[in-house]
Amino acid sequence: MEFKKCVETRRSIRKYKPVKISHKDFEDIIELTKLSPSWKNSQIARFTLIEDDGIKNSIAQTCVNESKNNQITISNAPNIIIISYIKGQSGFNNDGSFSTTKGDRWQMFDAGVAASTLCLAANSKGFGTVIMGIFNEDKVSQIIHLPQDQQIAALIPIGLPDVVPKCPPRNPTKSIITYL
Ligand SMILES: Cc1cc2nc3c(=O)[nH]c(=O)nc-3n(C[C@H](O)[C@H](O)[C@H](O)COP(=O)(O)O)c2cc1C
């Protein structure tokens, strides 16, 4: 798919066909995702594909109580990708001190860059995604037995879209640019 079309047609998808993603398609998407830039090429992002409906339903029932909409989206999604990152590398010096005044926030930045590539790569293969920020991080970490050296950045349900949403309004281009 042409880049412009891929960016223009990517939408947050919250309704999916009941078809699970194959390992081949998932790995193709991660092959592209791993080409994302990262702090000193530290490549801290990790990707867990939830295929087991029991685990998925447990996340839906216990980890997103603050958002009924997210609960419905997760329950109906065929698969969930959990994007996590290895702690203590991105934004850190070798002695463990922060490299910049942003402290540890470069970790989430790197995960966000990867999440963006992932959503575009998924769209280029016909898969819909939605990045989810509203969830209980501790509970999801427990359910998926997240390794101690990692932290969860976001949940990304993925599947074949069952809707074609309109693009939500965007700011006028000139209003978000400054020339100095
Ligand atoms: C950091 C972040 C967190 C988000 N959290 C949620 C969420 O918890 N639930 C949800 O349905 N959408 C969530 N979204 C999706 C946004 O609502 C969506 O990207 C925005 O409305 C623009 O729509 P579009 O992605 O179709 O262009 C999130 C997006 C980002 C980037």
The ligand as an SDF file (V2000), in Angstrom:
LIG
                    3D

 31 33  0  0  0  0  0  0  0  0999 V2000
   -1.8950    7.3430   23.6590 C   0  0  0  0  0  0  0  0  0  0  0  0
   -3.2650    6.9890   23.1450 C   0  0  0  0  0  0  0  0  0  0  0  0
   -4.2060    6.4450   24.0060 C   0  0  0  0  0  0  0  0  0  0  0  0
   -5.4660    6.0840   23.5230 C   0  0  0  0  0  0  0  0  0  0  0  0
   -6.3500    5.4750   24.3720 N   0  0  0  0  0  0  0  0  0  0  0  0
   -7.5350    5.0180   23.8770 C   0  0  0  0  0  0  0  0  0  0  0  0
   -8.3920    4.2400   24.6930 C   0  0  0  0  0  0  0  0  0  0  0  0
   -8.1180    3.9540   25.8750 O   0  0  0  0  0  0  0  0  0  0  0  0
   -9.5560    3.7880   24.1370 N   0  0  0  0  0  0  0  0  0  0  0  0
   -9.8910    4.0560   22.8330 C   0  0  0  0  0  0  0  0  0  0  0  0
  -10.9480    3.5980   22.3860 O   0  0  0  0  0  0  0  0  0  0  0  0
   -9.0840    4.7850   22.0260 N   0  0  0  0  0  0  0  0  0  0  0  0
   -7.9100    5.2590   22.5130 C   0  0  0  0  0  0  0  0  0  0  0  0
   -7.0500    5.9570   21.6910 N   0  0  0  0  0  0  0  0  0  0  0  0
   -7.4270    6.2110   20.2750 C   0  0  0  0  0  0  0  0  0  0  0  0
   -7.7860    7.6850   20.0200 C   0  0  0  0  0  0  0  0  0  0  0  0
   -9.0380    7.9540   20.5800 O   0  0  0  0  0  0  0  0  0  0  0  0
   -7.7660    7.9500   18.5050 C   0  0  0  0  0  0  0  0  0  0  0  0
   -6.4640    7.7550   18.0100 O   0  0  0  0  0  0  0  0  0  0  0  0
   -8.2260    9.3780   18.1570 C   0  0  0  0  0  0  0  0  0  0  0  0
   -9.5550    9.5680   18.5010 O   0  0  0  0  0  0  0  0  0  0  0  0
   -8.0710    9.6740   16.6560 C   0  0  0  0  0  0  0  0  0  0  0  0
   -8.7760    8.7330   15.8750 O   0  0  0  0  0  0  0  0  0  0  0  0
   -8.0360    7.8660   14.7550 P   0  0  0  0  0  0  0  0  0  0  0  0
   -7.0130    7.0000   15.4490 O   0  0  0  0  0  0  0  0  0  0  0  0
   -9.1000    7.0340   14.0960 O   0  0  0  0  0  0  0  0  0  0  0  0
   -7.3850    8.7890   13.7880 O   0  0  0  0  0  0  0  0  0  0  0  0
   -5.8000    6.3210   22.1560 C   0  0  0  0  0  0  0  0  0  0  0  0
   -4.8320    6.8460   21.2910 C   0  0  0  0  0  0  0  0  0  0  0  0
   -3.5720    7.1520   21.7570 C   0  0  0  0  0  0  0  0  0  0  0  0
   -2.5170    7.6520   20.7910 C   0  0  0  0  0  0  0  0  0  0  0  0
  1  2  1  0
  2  3  1  0
  2 30  2  0
  3  4  2  0
  4  5  1  0
  4 28  1  0
  5  6  2  0
  6  7  1  0
  6 13  1  0
  7  8  2  0
  7  9  1  0
  9 10  1  0
 10 11  2  0
 10 12  1  0
 12 13  2  0
 13 14  1  0
 14 15  1  0
 14 28  1  0
 15 16  1  0
 16 17  1  0
 16 18  1  0
 18 19  1  0
 18 20  1  0
 20 21  1  0
 20 22  1  0
 22 23  1  0
 23 24  1  0
 24 25  2  0
 24 26  1  0
 24 27  1  0
 28 29  2  0
 29 30  1  0
 30 31  1  0
M  END
$$$$
